[in-house]
Amino acid sequence: MISNQVLQSTIEGLKNIARIEICVVDSDGRTVASSDPSLEEFGPQAVEFASSPADSQEIRGCQFFKIMDEGQLEFILIVAGQGEDLFTLGKLAAFQIQGLLVAYKERFDRDNFIKNLLLDNLLLVDIFSRAKKLHIKPEIRRVVIIIEGNEDNSGSVLELMRTSYGTNNKDFITAVDENNVIVVKELAASETDEDIQKLCNSYMKLMENESVTDIRISYGTVVGDIKEVSHSYKEAKMALDVGKIFFDDRLIIAYSELGIGRLIYQLPIPLCKLFIKEIFDGQSPDDFDEETLMTISKFFENSLNVSETSRQLFIHRNTLVYRLDKLQKQTGLDLRVFEDAITFKIALMVVKYMNYMETLEY
């Protein structure tokens, strides 16, 4: 709902324009915002006025007005000042705060709707009926972007994003947990994955400029219907996790770039352990020495090219062949054979996935 800070800022602005003093109290007479501390003494009169049938009333030279929200009393506005126009100015002030209340309530309702939409908490029929009520177009291209911070900076990330990118009425910026800020971004028909990547780069740049560190960004695929937004959100969440496992050097990752890592991420751990046992016969790639691991990594980087790998490792070609032969004796896999290389590569990724999952358990 509308915050006391927003109300205080609003009545200060109204005071400067209309040259009147304003106090906003709740139905129990407690002051919510005030431009003049002396008006806070009218709490008991405000409570009495709240129980009366009148919408406005003059009490001790001040004008009292009720501000309603769907038939329920939300605030009481107390206005003091000189001149015959006090009642009219008070009505205008009450109208302004009433409009502000409606606007913030709609913003709250839209934010609540988007959260439930992302979390799959809505029935299909409710999605379209509520979208219509909140003036949200259903058949628009959208993508979900997740900006992950930590418990210390997530509030700053949300505030920065809303201040810098939350001014239009098309995009939604919200949070469903402590660490992640979610952007539901509306896209034009001409915008591509390249444009989304550029947008994510601008988000990252904003965080860097404001000294907000430890940030990762992911995004799902583009969807064309509001009921599919939750799919893009789930994809972005998976991209965030898979990116940490297999693309830990990349701070921005798209679901479409996950490749085989997306499949491995969905494997049950017992099946992974069985696979590694079959491939390495009780051993693990973690048991290999640093020299062997570096050789394997460079060999894969160079698409199994022996000459280029030996050149980058600054070793003789025969030395590399010797290392590959040694590895073959240990594992039964010859990395110069494409099928064995694929098996070994997948096994390395599975081990990496298992190690990551183990860290989450502690």
Secondary structure, 3 states (H helix, E strand, C coil): CCCHHHHHHHHHHHHHHHCCEEEEECCCCCEEEECCHHHHHHHHHHHHHHCCCCCEEEECCEEEEEEEECCEEEEEEEEECCCCCHHHHHHHHHHHHHHHHHHHHHHHHHHHHHHHHHCCCCCHHHHHHHHHHCCCCCCCCEEEEEEECCCCCHHHHHHHHHHHHCCCCCCEEEECCCCEEEEEEECCCCCCHHHHHHHHHHHHHHHHHCCCCCCEEEECCCECCHHHHHHHHHHHHHHHHHHHHHCCCCCEEEHHHCCHHHHHHCCCHHHHHHHHHHHHCCCCHHHCCHHHHHHHHHHHHCCCCHHHHHHHHCCCHHHHHHHHHHHHHHHCCCCCCHHHHHHHHHHHHHHHHHHHHHHHHC
